[in-house]
Amino acid sequence: MENKTDTNIENIRRMNEIARIYDATRQREKSEMYHRAILNLCDETPKSETALQYKIHSLNCLNKPYKSLETTGELLNLNPNNLMALINIANFLKGGSNV
């Protein structure tokens, strides 16, 4: 039986795919709606690398770089070698915020 965390992660993954499709088809408002929903679901999900990575991505897509860096710190506390977190910091330092 699948637990709630696994279900939430799967729902987050699906919502992220939909948000990317809306973004690719230049339907920005719909994409942002999904990214906000992803953030809410990530906040309801126990802290995990996967949930935090999706949260960072959505924060970057919503142009919230400082909140993204805050979440990156949480991710690095779980795994100091997480590549996405390190790339997010590098992108922030060079002036971009998208991972």
C-alpha positions as CSV (number, residue, x, y, z in Angstrom):
1,M,0.0,0.0,0.0
2,E,1.3,3.4,-0.9
3,N,1.7,5.9,1.9
4,K,0.6,9.5,1.9
5,T,4.1,10.9,1.3
6,D,4.5,8.8,-1.9
7,T,1.1,9.8,-3.1
8,N,1.9,13.5,-2.5
9,I,5.2,13.2,-4.3
10,E,3.5,11.5,-7.3
11,N,0.8,14.3,-7.3
12,I,3.5,16.9,-7.2
13,R,5.4,15.3,-10.1
14,R,2.2,15.2,-12.2
15,M,1.4,18.8,-11.4
16,N,4.9,19.8,-12.3
17,E,4.5,18.2,-15.7
18,I,1.3,20.0,-16.3
19,A,2.9,23.3,-15.2
20,R,5.7,22.8,-17.6
21,I,3.3,22.1,-20.5
22,Y,1.4,25.3,-19.7
23,D,4.7,27.2,-19.5
24,A,5.8,25.8,-22.8
25,T,2.5,26.8,-24.4
26,R,2.9,30.3,-22.9
27,Q,-0.1,29.9,-20.6
28,R,1.7,31.6,-17.8
29,E,-1.3,32.1,-15.4
30,K,-2.2,28.4,-15.5
31,S,1.5,27.5,-15.0
32,E,1.7,29.7,-12.0
33,M,-1.5,28.3,-10.6
34,Y,0.0,24.8,-10.7
35,H,3.3,26.0,-9.1
36,R,1.3,27.6,-6.2
37,A,-0.6,24.3,-5.8
38,I,2.8,22.4,-5.8
39,L,4.1,24.7,-3.0
40,N,1.0,24.0,-0.9
41,L,1.3,20.2,-1.4
42,C,5.1,20.4,-0.7
43,D,4.3,22.2,2.6
44,E,1.9,19.4,3.5
45,T,4.5,16.7,2.7
46,P,7.2,15.7,5.2
47,K,10.5,17.1,4.3
48,S,12.3,15.0,1.8
49,E,14.9,15.7,-0.9
50,T,12.3,15.2,-3.7
51,A,9.7,17.4,-2.2
52,L,12.2,20.2,-1.5
53,Q,13.6,19.9,-5.0
54,Y,10.1,20.4,-6.5
55,K,9.5,23.3,-4.1
56,I,12.7,25.0,-5.2
57,H,11.8,24.6,-8.8
58,S,8.3,26.0,-8.3
59,L,9.6,28.9,-6.2
60,N,12.1,29.7,-9.0
61,C,9.3,29.6,-11.6
62,L,7.2,32.0,-9.5
63,N,10.3,34.3,-9.3
64,K,10.8,33.9,-5.6
65,P,14.6,33.6,-5.5
66,Y,15.1,34.4,-1.8
67,K,12.5,31.9,-0.7
68,S,14.1,29.4,-3.1
69,L,17.5,29.9,-1.4
70,E,15.9,29.5,2.0
71,T,14.5,26.1,0.8
72,T,17.8,25.3,-0.7
73,G,19.3,25.6,2.8
74,E,16.8,23.1,4.1
75,L,17.7,20.7,1.2
76,L,21.4,21.0,2.0
77,N,20.7,20.2,5.6
78,L,19.2,16.9,4.4
79,N,21.9,16.2,1.8
80,P,25.0,18.6,1.6
81,N,25.9,17.1,-1.7
82,N,22.5,17.6,-3.5
83,L,23.4,18.8,-7.0
84,M,20.2,20.7,-7.6
85,A,20.7,22.7,-4.4
86,L,24.3,23.6,-5.4
87,I,23.2,24.5,-9.0
88,N,20.4,26.7,-7.5
89,I,23.0,28.6,-5.4
90,A,25.3,29.0,-8.4
91,N,22.4,30.3,-10.6
92,F,21.4,32.8,-7.9
93,L,25.0,34.0,-7.6
94,K,25.3,34.6,-11.4
95,G,22.0,36.5,-11.4
96,G,19.5,33.8,-12.6
97,S,17.0,31.9,-10.5
98,N,15.8,29.1,-12.7
99,V,17.1,25.6,-12.2
